[in-house]
Amino acid sequence: MRKYTCVLTTTLICLFLYGTLLTAAPGDIQYTREGGDPEKLKSFPPSIFPHWIHRLNYRCDACHNSIFEMKTGTTTINKDVMKEGKTCAVCHNGTDAFDDGFANCNRCHLLEEQ
């Protein structure tokens, strides 16, 4: 019985964590999409930055004010800038963290729950 309870508890915790990582959580930053074909933008969700995950591992000055300004919306973030190795791609380069390539789109571009 004890083994069953332990397995059930672990499963429920994993399901909870999995669900919370697939959508925006309090403290996350959802970027608005600008430019481009509005119809195409509907099928590709905006990116959500999980600030809380990064904050668990890094101090504020790891990113602010060297990579990103402290105020939301003041740093331009788009694929062209990331291709230059700036903004997210400073760390998300395949060495320090997962790369920003097309195989990883769904790690940042999350569909909102309906």
Secondary structure, 3 states (H helix, E strand, C coil): CHHHHHHHHHHHHHHHHHHHHCCCCCCCEECCCCCCCHHHHHCCCCEEECHHHHHHHCCHHHCECCCECCCCCCCCCCHHHHHCCCHHHHCCCCCCCCCCCHHHHHHCECCCCC
